[in-house]
Amino acid sequence: MLAIWAEAQRQQQRREEARWRAEAAEQRRREREQRETQKAAARGEREAQRAYQQSREAEAARRTAELDARVEELRGLLAAGLAAPAFGPQALLAPPAVPPFDPGPLGEPVPMPDQSSAHYFVPPPDPVQARNRGVRQQYEQYLAQARARFEQDWYAAQAREADRQQRLAAYHQEYLAGAEQARRQQRELAARTEELLRRLRAGEPEAVQEYFTAGLYASAAWPEGFPHRLVAAFDAGSRQLVVDWELPGPDVVPAAARVRYVKSDDREAEVARPATERKALYREVLAQSALRVAAEVFRADRDGLLDSVVLNGFVLGIDPATGREAERFLSTLTATRAGFAALALDRVAPVDCFQGLGGRLSARPERLDEVRPDRRPESVGGSLAGHGGEDEPDLFEMDPLDFEDLIAELFRLRGFRVMTTARSGDVGVDVVAEDLDPVTGGKIVIQAKRYKKTVPPTAVRDLESTVRHHGAIKGILVTTAGFGRGSYSYIEGKSTRT
């Protein structure tokens, strides 16, 4: 009995040990799985953190690339001006072509229903079943319903086609009226232009001033943020054009050289551009601007009206003597036609070339230290011509309908077919334009916002809804203000139609 009892005890002990080993193994397995889960979570967090940091680094790199591009744009001012086509009389005489009539979707007839289509076809019953009166009556009933359905659809299509033709005729009449108005305006403009060119060839000072200021004001390819205000006078006796030309302030040069991402603080930090580099680049901008304007003046002078040009570059800044905003002259240059023609402008060092022509630059332009202009337009005597000054219309005081007409005219000059909607009550749209390109064209809705402060993101969201409502290919918001980060954040990842 003792031996049996001892064996039972050993077996019981072995079972307990086996159970303990199994529990310990299960515990180790759970702990191992937990460690693996924790490692996977930590790995996922590290990967997410790495991806986030990479996105922040990419954003910093993008901002740095924008700064580099801006600097390259400033350094290429003169080259961009030389690459642009020269202004000339042909630019004044070439009227914008009146686009041919394009009915768009209205030119497509409404498809008429076809009675032989499967939609109206009722298959006859089997000949054996056709002997059954009930089957034959049911077939005739289906046939009558199909005919009624066809007639209803046909009359509805006829009504839509009549409506299309009526709207097409109205649209065509509107086009004819608009085309005639455009041709009348072109004839009036051509007559005024011919008169201006006649006076220009006669050397009348007012015509010379008007011609050259128009050419300078219409000059393209200047970087964003550059002003376009100028005043000019022509001295017929010395055949000299005297121009005061507004320049951008020192802040046109980016204060930051690059942007880096600081991981420890999770922020973007701007690395300041050295003050000496900013000053040198700004002086180069001033010199390039003067050389470019002089080049544009002489290139536009097809008839040899000018012997020389005086260019005075100014910025708007605080006069330390009065504490009020005033014109601060930072550059002045008198360039003769002969001296300028001898230059290879595509290979010059701008500051050296400017000073070699006798031009004077402010010693400290970043502080708006002035130079004395060689000659001012008002000292010439007679009338002055200018653009971009106080005589320009005040957009905030303009009648709302006139403002929308102005926006419509801007898009019309870009080659779009345009109509305003203020009088038709088209909610949410101020101007409707149509891109006539047969591949990429379509309807464009335009909203005009005369804001003095930043446009709120709600205006951008409303425009997106308006684009969808009108089935347009894109929407454009024209504003006198700017857009904040909220608007840009809203459109990120969305359709590019807005």
DRENKOL-217781 format. One record per residue (C-alpha): residue in three letters; y, x, z. Coordinates in steps of 0.001 Angstrom, whole numbers, plus 500000, padded with zeros to 6 digits. Example, Ala and Ser with C-alpha at 12.3 -4.5 7.8 and 13.67 -1.06 7.14 Angstrom:
Ala495500512300507800/Ser498940513670507140/
end
This chain:
Met500000500000500000/Leu502387502846500787/Ala501756504390497360/Ile502422501045495627/Trp505597500521497655/Ala506800504070496888/Glu506183503580493157/Ala508114500303493247/Gln510991502048494956/Arg511010504817492331/Gln510997502285489495/Gln513801500359491169/Gln515736503580491531/Arg515113504497487883/Arg516352501044486825/Glu519485501485488950/Glu520055504940487504/Ala519574503591483973/Arg522044500792484688/Trp524526503271486107/Arg524102505541483096/Ala524595502573480754/Glu527716501477482615/Ala529047505020482620/Ala528367505326478891/Glu530093501993478251/Gln533018503112480384/Arg533258506376478442/Arg533078504441475162/Arg535883502113476247/Glu537972505067477413/Arg537301506841474115/Glu538319503759472137/Gln541423503384474269/Arg542330507026473673/Glu541766506574469925/Thr543934503435469955/Gln546648505253471862/Lys546427508197469472/Ala546648505839466471/Ala549638504050468010/Ala551318507351468782/Arg550567508560465273/Gly552021505339463858/Glu555119505728466022/Arg555497509330464893/Glu555116508317461256/Ala557594505463461695/Gln560015507789463444/Arg559540510392460728/Ala560119507768458022/Tyr563236506544459833/Gln564575510070460183/Gln563833510767456529/Ser565783507645455544/Arg568725508762457692/Glu568527512244456183/Ala568414510703452702/Glu571500508630453507/Ala573288511763454737/Ala572239513547451533/Arg573517510618449453/Arg576892510724451183/Thr577021514490450672/Ala576255513995446975/Glu579119511486446764/Leu581474514027448331/Asp580312516702445879/Ala580742514296442964/Arg584257513422444122/Val585215517096444306/Glu583764517744440842/Glu585717514754439543/Leu588933516199440977/Arg588200519625439506/Gly587528518022436125/Leu590797516077435885/Leu592184518074433000/Ala588881518194431103/Ala588485514418431377/Gly591979513886430014/Leu591387516222427071/Ala588128514416426248/Ala589802510986426137/Pro591161509760422790/Ala594861510364422232/Phe597285507480422421/Gly599003506632419158/Pro600603503874417097/Gln597169502723415962/Ala596414501748419558/Leu599387499378419442/Leu598687498017415977/Ala594940497381416321/Pro594666493762417496/Pro591569492664419368/Ala589218490862416990/Val588727487144417525/Pro584988486766418141/Pro583132484397415808/Phe582164480992417098/Asp578920481139419040/Pro577646477773420221/Gly575129479360422563/Pro572606476870423953/Leu574617474010422409/Gly573609475292418985/Glu569951474473419583/Pro569044470869418568/Val567165468763421059/Pro563475468736419991/Met562305465284418926/Pro558981463983420288/Asp556022464176417899/Gln553888461021417817/Ser550871463025416682/Ser550953465259419747/Ala548273465008422394/His550770463438424811/Tyr550830460204422770/Phe547305460307421305/Val544784457738422549/Pro541223458552421387/Pro539451455514419931/Pro536395454231421795/Asp532861454897420662/Pro531905452515417767/Val529139451040419883/Gln531512450440422798/Ala534185449102420415/Arg532043446006419885/Asn532694445159423517/Arg535750442927423666/Gly536879444294427034/Val536726447880425801/Arg538632446944422636/Gln541366445180424634/Gln541669448120427009/Tyr542018450514424035/Glu544739448364422477/Gln546534448288425833/Tyr546432452106426077/Leu547635452316422480/Ala550583450017423185/Gln551492452070426257/Ala551410455272424203/Arg553697453740421566/Ala556101452536424255/Arg556093455956425872/Phe556809457597422505/Glu559660455202421725/Gln561189455727425172/Asp561030459519424805/Trp562360459349421229/Tyr565388457266422184/Ala566033459536425191/Ala565883462612422930/Gln568211460911420450/Ala570681460247423260/Arg570524463877424401/Glu570991465077420831/Ala574025462831420368/Asp575476464152423626/Arg574788467751422486/Gln576533467185419178/Gln579493465603420937/Arg579803468507423377/Leu579285470986420531/Ala582101469397418547/Ala584401469489421590/Tyr583423473104422276/His584089474014418640/Gln587507472338418745/Glu588295474246421924/Tyr587215477469420204/Leu589375476727417158/Ala592383476023419367/Gly591806479182421378/Ala591254481270418237/Glu594458479946416695/Gln596376480679419874/Ala594904484201419937/Arg595876484762416292/Arg599384483453416970/Gln599724485814419931/Gln598394488653417779/Arg600955487904415067/Glu603750487856417625/Leu602491491074419187/Ala602134492699415769/Ala605703491736414901/Arg607030493158418171/Thr604928496299417699/Glu606156496832414137/Glu609702496471415377/Leu609020498961418177/Leu607531501470415725/Arg610490501030413383/Arg612876501758416237/Leu610619504608417317/Arg610777506242413890/Ala614554505846414031/Gly614563507789417295/Glu616125505064419434/Pro615919506254423070/Glu614769502892424433/Ala611933502736421902/Val610881506315422637/Gln610838505590426352/Glu608886502373425878/Tyr606306504033423632/Phe605551507009425837/Thr605558505106429123/Ala603143502568427610/Gly600862505394426504/Leu600918507086429894/Tyr600422503844431776/Ala597450502938429568/Ser595886506360430062/Ala592228506064431016/Ala589669508153432885/Trp591816508882435942/Pro589725508910439118/Glu589621505924441414/Gly592544505796443826/Phe595016507613441550/Pro598350505756441242/His599861504907437876/Arg603538504425438684/Leu606034506234436488/Val609654506158435354/Ala610927507893432216/Ala614101508480430262/Phe614679510065426845/Asp617518512456426112/Ala618045512077422384/Gly620454515023422236/Ser617955517573423552/Arg614903515570422384/Gln613532515766425906/Leu611469513188427777/Val611959513198431555/Val609195511607433617/Asp608738510945437329/Trp604985510496437843/Glu603369509323441084/Leu600565511530442395/Pro597836510851444938/Gly598432512017448490/Pro596605514916450167/Asp593896512547451414/Val592567512339447850/Val590622515498448730/Pro587656514560450952/Ala588163515794454496/Ala584397516232454889/Ala582461518930453045/Arg579066517430453747/Val577252514994456007/Arg574289515974458156/Tyr571914513913460252/Val571689514860463948/Lys568212513906465147/Ser568910514422468819/Asp571708511841468818/Asp570448509724465915/Arg573809509844464149/Glu575480511148461033/Ala578009513920461550/Glu580609514968459003/Val581108518689458564/Ala584814519280458006/Arg585988520900454804/Pro587940524072455573/Ala591693523518455580/Thr592243526372453122/Glu589786524798450673/Arg591453521387450966/Lys594887522889450362/Ala593695524919447362/Leu591919521937445830/Tyr594938519679446331/Arg597221522224444657/Glu594733522327441788/Val594853518521441552/Leu598665518632441348/Ala598606521296438647/Gln595901519573436617/Ser597727516245436799/Ala600922517769435412/Leu599106519620432624/Arg597152516516431723/Val600239514280431544/Ala602044516861429415/Ala599026517075427101/Glu598885513289426761/Val602602513125425944/Phe602432515772423214/Arg599179514378421778/Ala600788510924421539/Asp603863512361419776/Arg602559512023416212/Asp606047512067414628/Gly607451515112416440/Leu610007513151418439/Leu609963515524421418/Asp610857519167421808/Ser610083519247425533/Val609014517145428503/Val610005517355432169/Leu607330516172434604/Asn608171515585438254/Gly605190514692440417/Phe605860512783443632/Val603958511072446419/Leu605097508390448809/Gly605519509854452282/Ile607736509913455348/Asp611060511667454923/Pro611524513693458144/Ala615303513366457828/Thr615281509557457866/Gly611850508627459193/Arg611454506222456280/Glu609015506196453393/Ala610423507963450355/Glu609426509812447220/Arg608432513385448078/Phe608357515662445020/Leu605508518176445139/Ser605581519541441585/Thr607955519954438685/Leu607351521343435212/Thr609392521716432037/Ala607045522221429078/Thr608130522892425513/Arg606101521733422537/Ala605778525272421164/Gly604744526777424485/Phe602240524041425165/Ala600715524242421693/Ala599851527901422306/Leu597571527037425252/Ala593806526693425192/Leu593798524054427899/Asp590017523787428042/Arg589785527368429337/Val592830527799431580/Ala592952528167435358/Pro595126525107436139/Val597362526564438877/Asp597887529846437010/Cys598624527983433774/Phe601036525596435502/Gln602954528435437130/Gly602834530480433929/Leu604730527686432203/Gly607433527973434855/Gly606195525064436935/Arg606752524946440680/Leu604274523624443238/Ser604922522781446856/Ala604004525698449095/Arg602519523288451630/Pro601669520107449738/Glu599418518897452546/Arg602588518628454665/Leu604549517076451782/Asp606996519999451632/Glu609196519272448620/Val610285521179445541/Arg613545520454443733/Pro612886518646440411/Asp614201520321437287/Arg615730517074436066/Arg615440513405437064/Pro615273510415434685/Glu618371508811436194/Ser620397511952435397/Val619759511520431668/Gly621998508484431382/Gly621305505193429687/Ser618385502912430475/Leu615097503767432152/Ala611570502689431262/Gly608742502467433745/His605481500896434755/Gly603766500113438019/Gly606892499758440128/Glu608674496858441779/Asp609117495060438444/Glu605377494403438314/Pro604420490800439259/Asp603637490120442902/Leu600075488806442804/Phe600463487167446206/Glu603543485224445090/Met602093484231441725/Asp601219480590441076/Pro597448480079441588/Leu596968478805438040/Asp598955481741436636/Phe596816484115438704/Glu593621482617437280/Asp595097482809433772/Leu595818486498434395/Ile592203487099435453/Ala591003485176432394/Glu593202487301430131/Leu591782490506431617/Phe588248489435430766/Arg589351488136427372/Leu590731491590426568/Arg587313493004427450/Gly585783490961424635/Phe584477487965426583/Arg584969484342425609/Val586818482879428567/Met587974479575429992/Thr589649478757433306/Thr588297475934435434/Ala591235475130437734/Arg592100472061435703/Ser588519470868435259/Gly587602470981438938/Asp584500473152438540/Val583815473704442228/Gly583200477293443266/Val584312478841439955/Asp587806479924438919/Val586997481445435520/Val583945481131433278/Ala583314483992430850/Glu580621484380428257/Asp579236487734427212/Leu578593487374423483/Asp576024490176423289/Pro572900488609421724/Val570553490638423940/Thr572209491000427335/Gly574853488290427107/Gly575182484974428839/Lys577330482975431204/Ile579370484755433896/Val581115482967436760/Ile584220484588438226/Gln585949483892441518/Ala589441485143442368/Lys590332485941446001/Arg593896486939446835/Tyr593242488533450225/Lys595394491060452009/Lys592541492002454319/Thr588892492797453738/Val586915490122451901/Pro584476488506454382/Pro580719488609453626/Thr580710484790453424/Ala582625485007450142/Val579894487215448673/Arg577159484857449898/Asp579023481885448427/Leu579315483675445088/Glu575564484308445011/Ser574933480594445598/Thr577420479710442862/Val575635482011440390/Arg572326480236441059/His573951476784440910/His575506477402437490/Gly572539479302436036/Ala574750482294435246/Ile573518485799434464/Lys575943487287436980/Gly578873486581439241/Ile582059488634439644/Leu584492488447442552/Val587980489691441652/Thr590094490444444699/Thr593344492086445719/Ala591606493552448776/Gly588317495375449350/Phe584846494781450733/Gly583479495754454136/Arg580080497080455177/Gly578901493525455889/Ser579243492611452206/Tyr577481495762451035/Ser574708495284453586/Tyr574208491703452406/Ile573685492633448755/Glu571341495559449470/Gly567921494756448071/Lys569154491534446471/Ser569686490584442867/Thr572204492772441058/Arg573732489685439435/Thr576493489490442116/
end
